[in-house]
């Protein structure tokens, strides 16, 4: 089975094509039949689903292309400009993905099937797109593209929850079985555990996402947005040595980053004022006798250490609550090496392990949408053409996960 995935919830446009290989004899694909509605399900689910979970698919990634809208330093990306970028690039990326997929299939399978781009299109089972959450205009641009190619090719459409796409791709790539999921990106911060066919949110941000906090501080420091503001903050933080005091805002299982951002912005203003006056910003050292010089590297280091410590704390609490020994980090911020290191130390102390992917799968991409959409399609799910809309608020726990136990 093959699917095409289109992702465009923020400034990254991704196009991916994935192949689910046939099940092995020891894990045959069960026949389709109605699935009884569980009494624990919060919403009725009218779809005809498999009577027991699908076996984990063996996958073949045929294409995974991405193009990023990069705004000038000190600025963010606006919805209209981002949507224009997606509309300008989506056809080009789809053509490139189809060509690349045809080459991979020819190399892996050889002859015997209709080849080339036309052969890939014929073999596609569905077209998947990000339904939400995300920025409205970019989501809408990608939804239009999905409807267009599905109509041209006569394919079914599957709307995919962005977060579920991250989770399922992470689980498949890392072979983690049932982990606590830390989902951290520019638009979302959630602690998630799976139960009764849904990804349950244990905790989340109360205001802005952790990635948005980092991105906005990059704007404060006028740091380049290429390749990503969070990545550039990470590189500066590696050179930082001085840990300053910032608010620590953990509220039960939830976090708050707005006050932390306001506080670090004040520090950045003090640093800028001192530099304009031809001096250096100094603060009292720990022993109270000397003053330490504070740099922008120290500010980046301080911000990272504080917000990541908060994430580690609530993740550990979720692990203890459900008795889990695995943590899966997904989302763009999950690429951060320091976050992975801190989470690894916590998990090791509990006899557990941490799973994460590299930038090919952590950062928003089309292959995760193709994968999650095909998992849902295999259970009988599809999105009616009239419902191929998008929504900026699409909760992770709204999705019925019919392909898992």
N, C-alpha and C positions, 0 to 999 in steps of 0.2 A: 504494500500500500504506500502511496506517495501523497504528500500534501505540500502546498505552497503556503508560506506564512509571511504576513506583512505586519511589521511593527513600526509605529510612529507616534507613541504617546507623548514624547517630549522632543528633544532636539536631534535625536538619532533616528534615522530611517533605516530599517533593517528588512532584508528580503532573504528568506531561507527556504530551502527545499529539503525535505527529509524523507527517508524511506524506512518503514517498519518492515523488517524481514519476516518471513513466515515463521511461526512458532516451531520449536523443536518437538520431536515426538513425545518427549517427556512432559511438555507443556502445551497440549493441543488447545486450539482456540475453541471455547465452548460455543454451542449453538445459541442463537439469539432467541430470547423468550422474555416475557414480562418479569420484572423484578418487584417482589412485594415491597410495599412502602414500610420502612422501619418506623416504629413508634417514637424513636428518638429524633426523627427528621423534623425540622421546624417548619418545612413547607412541603406540600404535596408535589410529587414529581411524576408527570403524566407520561414520560418517555418509556419506550420499551427497551429495557436494558438486559445485559447478560445476567444470569441467575447467580453467578459468582464472579469474583474479580478477574480481569484479564491478566494473563501472564505478563511479566515485564518484557517489553519488546526489545529485540535486538535492532539497533538502529544503524542506518548508514546516512551520514551527513553528505548530501550531494552539493549543496551550495549554502554559504553563510556570508552574505555581503552586507556591508553597512556604510552609510555615508552620514557624516555629522555636520549639522549647522553650527558653525563657530562664530560667536559674536565678538566684537572688539574687546580688549581688556577693560575692566571696570564696568562692563555692562552685562546684562542677562539676555536671554533669548525671549523675544515677544511672540505671542501665539500666531499673529498674522504672518510675520516674517518666517517663522518656523514652518507654517503650513505651506507657504510659497516655496520654500526649499524642498519640502516633501513632494509637492506636485511637480516640481522641476526635475527631480531625480528618480521618481518611482518607476517610470517606464524603462529608463535606462538600466536600473538595477534589476528589474524583472527579466529583461532580455539577457543581461549578463548571467543571472542565476540560471536561467533555462539552458543557456549554452554550456555553462560549467557543469550542470547536472547531466546533460547529454554526454559530455566527455567522460564523466565519472562512471556512468552506467555502461558506456561502451567499453571502458577499460575493465570494469568489474565483471560484467556479464557477457561481453563479447556479442556475437551476432545472434540471430534467431528471433529478434524483435525489431519492430519498426524503430529506427534510430533517429538521431538528431533531435532538434528542438520540438519538432512536431510529435515525435514519439513520446517525449516527456510530457507534453500537454495531454496527449491521449491517455497516458497512464495516471495522471493526477486524479485522485479520488475526491479532493476537496480543496477549497481555497479558504485559508484561515486568516483572520485579522484581529487586531487588538480592539476590543469593544470598549475597554476602559480598565482602570481609571487612567486619567492623564489630562493633558491640555485639550480643550475642546476643538480648536481649529485644526491642529495637527491630526488628532484622532479622526476628525471628519474627512480630511483629505485622504487618509489611508482607507477609510471605510468606502469612499467613492471609488477608489482604485480597486478594492476587492470586489465590489459589486460589478464593476465594469468588466474585469477579466473573467469573473465567474459567468457573467451573462454571455460574453463572447465565446467562451469555451464550453458552455453548458455544464458547469460544475456546481456542486453543492457548496454552500457557504457555512462556515463555523465561526461564530464570534467567541473570542477567548478573553478571559480575565488575565490582565497583565501579570499580576502576582502569581497566579496559578501557573502561568507559563514559566516564570522564573523557578518556581519550586520543582515542577516536574522535570525541567531540563537539568536542574542541579542534582536531583535524585538519580536520574538516569546516568549522567556523566560520572558521578562519584560513587555510584552503587550503594549509596546510603539507604538503609531499609526504612526506618521510621524515626527520623530525627526531629528534634526541636529545630524550627526554622527561624533564623534571624534574617528578616527581609529589610535591607537598608539601601535606600536610593535617594535620589533628589526629590522625590515626591512622596515616599512612603517610609515609615519606620514601624515595623510590627514584629512581635514575638508570636509564633504560630505553632500549634501542635495539631496533629490529625486525629479525628475521632468521628465515628459514625458517618462516613461519607462526606465530611466537610473539613476544611481547614479552619480550625478554631483560633480566634485571636485572643491570646492571653494578655497582651499588653501592647501599647502603641504610643506614638507621640500625641501629646495633647495640643500641640500647636504646629510648628513647622517640622519637616523631616530633617534627619541628621545630615543628609546630603545637601539639602537646601541651606542649612546652617553653614556648612563648609563652603558652598558655592558663593553665598552672600558675603562671607568674610574674604574670600578671594577678590570679590569686587571692591571691598573696602581697601585692600592692600594694592589694588590695581594689578593683580596677577593675571597672566595670560590665561585665556580659556582653551588654549590649544596644548595638548590634546583634550584636557579636561581640567577645570579649576581644582577639583578635589585631588587629582593626581599631582598637580603642581604644589598644592599645599603639603601633600605627603612628602615630596622631595625636600621642601624647605624644613619641614618638621624633623627630618632625619639629622639636620645640622643644629637643631635647637638643644640647649643644655639647661636652661632655667625654667623651672616649673612655677608658674604664678598661681595665685588664688583666683578661682572662678566659682560661681555658684554651682552646686551639685544638685540637680533637680530630678530626683527619682521619687515618684509618688505612687507607692504600691508597685504595680506592675507596669506603670506608665512612666513616660519621660516628658520633659519639657526642655526645649532648646532655645526658645525665644529670648529668655532672660540671659542665658549664657552668651548668645550672639550680641545682645546689647552691651554686656559687660566687656567683652573682648573688643568691641568696636570703640569703646571709651579708651581702652588701653592703646589701641592703634592710633587714636587721635592724639594721645599724649606723646607717643613715639614720633608721630609726624611733626607735632609742634616743636619737640626738642631738636629734630633734625633740621627744620627750617631755621631755627635760631643758631644753627651751627654747632650744636652740642650733641650729647647723647643722653638718652633717658636712663636714669639710674634709680634703682629701688633698693631698699634695705635688704641685706642678705640675712640668712637664717640666724647667724650669731649676733646680728645687730651691731657689729663693729665696722663692717665695710659695706659699701654699696656695689651692687652688681649692675653691669650694663645690660640692658634688655634690647634684643634685636627682633626683627620681624620673624626670624626663624624660631625664636623663643615663643613668640605668640602662637605660631602655627603648632609648635610642639605642645604648648599648654592646652590649646583647644582640642587637639586630637586626644591627648591623654585623658582629659576630663570627660568628653562625650563618649569615648570608647569604654571607659571604666563604667559608666552608667549602663551601657548596653550589655557589658559582660555581667553586671550584677543582676539585671532582670532576666537575662538568659539562664544564669545559674539557678535562679529561683524557679523558673519554669521547668528546668530539668529535674529539680528536686520534687516538684509538685507531681509530675507524671512518671517519675522514675526512669527517665531517659538517660542514655549514656552517649548519644550522638547529637552533634550540633551541625547544621547545614547553614552556611552563610550564603545568601543570594542577594542580587541587586548590585548596582554599580559600585556602591561603597564597599561591597564585599571583596573587591580587588585589593583593598588596602592591606599591605603587609603587616602593619602594626596592629590593626584590628585582628587579623588572623593569629598573630603571635600572642596577643593578650588572651584571646578566646582559647587558644591552644593550652596556655598555662593553666587556665581555670579548668578546662576539661580534663587535662592530665591529672590534676589534683583530685578529681572525682573518679579517676579510672576510666574516663571516656575519651572521645576523639572528636576532632573537628574536620568537617569536609567543606571544601570551597573549590571554585573553578577559576580559570584564568579569565582574562579580559574578553576572550571570544564568546564566553557564555555568561559571565557576570554582568557585563554591560549590556544594555538593551539590544536585542537582536531578533531577527526574523525566525531563526531556527527554533527558538523556544516556543514561539507562537504556532509554528507548523507542528511541532511535537505535541504540545498540549491539545491543540485542535484535533489532531489525528487520534489521540487517545480518546477524546470525547466522541469523535465520529465513529470509532469502532464500537462504541456502546449503543449507537443508534441516534446520537444527538446531531442535530443540524439546526441552523438558524434560517428561518423563513426570510425570503428576500425583503418583505415588508418590514421585518424586524432588524435588518442589518444597519442599525443605527449605532451611535456611540454614546457613552455616558461618562462624565468626568468623575462621578462617584459610583464606583462599582466595587462593593466590599468583597474581600477575599472569601468570607464565610457565606456569601450568597450563592456560591457555585456548588452544585451537587457533584461530588467526585465519584461517579459511578464505576470508575475503572479500578478502584482500590477496595480492600476489605473494609 
